[in-house]
């Protein structure tokens, strides 16, 4: 690493400033320097700076760089304002024009009273000026505020650096607490854990110990509890933690960070205090983060209001049926009775859900619903296909890739949910106020990927006059973030739901689709290892996976596949068959090194011009999100970049280009092979899926199902057959959430959640098919029972309009005591109704 250069100079002007990250380009007059490399009277300085003041001397540390366009620059790594070092200099500084009302006489009195440390003392406690004769309260306030403006920010960043925070994290901390940064941290360093992403409990605890906070301090115990809840929710996807489990987990976190025995009673008291103060929330089920509590309650409240207000324009069954034949003519599809009933349900309800696996006609149904909506409301097709104006129909999905696929499917512009609601680089999570949506119909696809936070933000943006249709596959992997929103909506039984189960003729010809549905039944076909027109299986052990994948990809390249049409999926990053090792292999196949391709090394990864890369974390400030795929279109060394740092430029699917400095490289990884979770919302012509016993912790039915359904035309299964057997036979533990129960309680009476089964004999249907949930298949011997032959085509519908609720009679038995509501028949009655009435 090049030696740090030191210079002192006065800031004459600011050429460029980015208020989002404090990056600035300065013109600085050089007063003195310790390097021959600084030979001019003026130098251009670049870096991240807080508030700077013109004609003020600063001390800069950094390196000289050469930008290919702008020439020689000084890249600043740290800086500080030059403080007066003598009594005369301090008097001169305090009596300058920047301090209104402070002349030399008052300035001399301040220095006489407080000494050469006057500035630090005033910044720490402005009340120290009370002892200075002749300094009125107003002048004391002006002096303290001006000093804070001139030197407070620099002092904050300097202290944060001394505490071990890097420039990016220091900037995050400052943006969170502003002028109260040091006071907040010194009072309670654990505030960083809850407020600043990137500061973990151990880091805050080490700082707290340095600041003298005891191991049994209440603030430390509360922080340990908060961390335990946060870790469970982010790791397991739950939205709450049961109290006994929370106390046990928090004890481990606290005792692991410091060698100190935590008393259970004292920790329980700290939990009660945390709930009382609102640091954590408590519901019947358990303890929650405030953000998840408000998100779940917000979803329930908005959906409840949505049904209660009934402002969405809906149509009668007769009006809808009159348009269905025209829909069939325009789309060229002869819809069967179940599809027609599904379209009627969607147009009669302000909110409805469509769920179904591959080949069950979700795309066909959505196209029909969009056409039906247009015919019922009387607008023109051009009103929804113009990408430059907001039309009556809004389409959205959680990721850019899923939105792009949705647009290709419907010929209607689609966007990510984040972009639709205005969540971008100018917004933050806390206090986020979504952009109100305008339109008549909103369709959201890939709903299984939507977590609790995102669902709440979306509902905050939806007006009560917008009809909403939520689409997804309830059997796919749940969202990366906390919750299982899509499943909870369906399982609550209070949201009108269309469950598509029929596999249509074209899909029946796909062994990939049949395999997916068999996986959902907990079974594998006996011909799993036999070559099919669209599917093959190559058995091998863990150490052979890389070699097999290399051969398959090499063959695919000769047949015209490339990095965009071929995707390798794997469950884990580590090991010889993991994502990291396979990416290194695949990079050499898809984008081999060349003298014409600049590259940069980052730990065990190489980023090369032309590489396919994946965004690993949400970066709302820049408008890119976890799972977004891009291509490296620029690679710059430190000497060639304006920032003085190595940089790569990535182009994403939506034509957005984003520059990553070396400090941001941890946000990227190669994407030739990616995790199954990261592939959700995308489909590829060819998918290669290696599964081996080494993945045993990750082998679950929903993971295998999601991976298989990423393949559009061809699927190559690689690995140990026993690993596939293990995956198909194991289900993950359900996530713990409150949403389902809250919806049942809040929406009782507003909607009717009964299921109506419409069965049609296969011979009577115009489109022959088999029931995805009932189809008989030959299988590898499993514990699951054999299914009976399909005899019907069905769609399960939860509706308040299609059928009357069937009356059931019950005989009170011991088994039913806990199942029947003891308040049945008492709706709308209060205790006051039983008060004695006067005769």
Beta strands, then each sheet from edge to edge (+ up, - down):
strand 1: 5-18
strand 2: 23-33
strand 3: 42-48
strand 4: 57-67
strand 5: 71-81
strand 6: 280-282
strand 7: 287-289
strand 8: 351-356
strand 9: 393-397
strand 10: 414-416
strand 11: 441-445
strand 12: 467-472
strand 13: 497-500
strand 14: 502-504
strand 15: 535-539
strand 16: 566-570
strand 17: 599-602
strand 18: 605-608
strand 19: 612-615
strand 20: 629-636
strand 21: 647-652
strand 22: 657-661
strand 23: 668-670
strand 24: 673-675
strand 25: 684-691
strand 26: 711-719
strand 27: 755-761
strand 28: 769-771
strand 29: 792-798
sheet 1: 1+ 2- 3+ 5+ 4- 1+
sheet 2: 6+ 7-
sheet 3: 10+ 9+ 11+ 12+ 8+ 13+ 29- 27+
sheet 4: 14+ 28-
sheet 5: 15+ 26+ 25+ 16+ 24+
sheet 6: 17+ 18-
sheet 7: 22+ 21- 20+ 19- 23+
end
